[in-house]
Amino acid sequence: MTDKLILELYTRPTCSDCQQAKEFLALHQIPYVDKDVSKDLKLEDDLKTISGTRIVPSFVFYNKNIWGKKKIHKNIIGFEPNKQEIMELLNVPVVQ
């Protein structure tokens, strides 16, 4: 992942796709902010504002400018069907 991108991952503990996403990020030592929507209802509202839905996992990639403000670069809902695109954004090499 480039230094300018910040990853926030919206999850629920009961979501198996969320757990796989977290394992993947840990395996590749990718830093991210875990936003567990089950612990804070405001996070669920934030998720709905960002993605238009409450579906998790939601990978929200932000650009950070020199003043520290975040701007959404890309939002990806779901892990397994979008794994290739996520890997490209994170600069994770594809194992053949």
C-alpha positions in Angstrom: 0.0 0.0 0.0 1.3 3.4 -0.8 2.2 5.7 2.1 -0.5 8.1 1.0 -3.3 5.6 1.3 -5.0 4.8 4.6 -7.2 1.7 5.0 -10.2 1.5 7.3 -12.0 -1.9 7.4 -15.6 -2.0 8.6 -16.4 -5.3 10.1 -18.6 -7.4 12.4 -17.3 -10.2 14.6 -19.9 -12.6 13.2 -18.9 -12.1 9.6 -16.6 -14.9 8.3 -15.6 -12.8 5.3 -14.5 -10.1 7.7 -12.3 -12.5 9.7 -10.7 -13.8 6.4 -9.9 -10.2 5.5 -8.3 -9.5 8.8 -6.2 -12.7 8.6 -5.1 -11.6 5.1 -4.1 -8.2 6.2 -2.2 -9.6 9.2 -0.5 -12.2 7.1 0.8 -9.4 4.8 1.5 -7.0 7.6 -0.9 -4.4 6.2 -1.8 -1.6 8.6 -5.4 -0.8 8.9 -8.0 0.7 11.3 -10.6 -1.9 12.4 -14.1 -0.3 12.6 -16.3 -2.9 14.3 -19.8 -1.7 13.6 -21.3 -4.0 16.3 -19.5 -1.9 19.0 -20.5 1.6 17.9 -23.8 2.5 16.2 -22.2 5.7 14.8 -19.8 3.5 12.8 -22.8 1.8 11.2 -24.1 5.2 10.2 -20.7 6.2 8.8 -20.6 3.0 6.8 -24.0 3.7 5.3 -22.9 7.2 4.4 -19.7 5.9 2.8 -21.0 2.9 0.9 -24.8 3.3 0.8 -25.2 0.0 2.6 -24.5 -1.8 5.9 -22.7 -4.8 4.2 -19.4 -5.8 5.7 -16.5 -6.1 5.2 -16.1 -2.8 3.6 -12.6 -1.7 2.7 -12.4 2.1 2.6 -9.2 3.5 1.1 -8.5 7.1 1.9 -5.9 9.5 0.4 -4.4 11.8 3.1 -3.2 15.2 2.1 -0.4 17.3 3.6 -2.9 18.9 6.0 -3.9 15.5 7.3 -7.4 15.5 5.8 -8.8 12.3 4.4 -10.6 11.9 1.1 -12.1 8.6 0.0 -10.0 7.1 -2.8 -12.0 3.8 -3.2 -14.6 1.8 -1.3 -14.8 -2.0 -1.9 -17.5 -4.1 -0.4 -16.7 -7.8 0.3 -13.4 -9.6 0.4 -13.2 -12.8 -1.5 -14.8 -11.6 -4.8 -12.7 -8.5 -4.7 -9.5 -10.0 -3.5 -7.5 -9.3 -6.7 -8.4 -5.6 -6.7 -7.7 -5.3 -3.0 -4.3 -6.9 -3.5 -3.5 -4.4 -6.3 -4.4 -1.4 -4.1 -2.3 -2.8 -1.3 0.6 -3.6 -3.6 0.5 -7.2 -2.4 2.4 -9.5 -4.8 0.3 -12.2 -6.5 1.6 -15.7 -5.7 1.4 -17.9 -8.8 
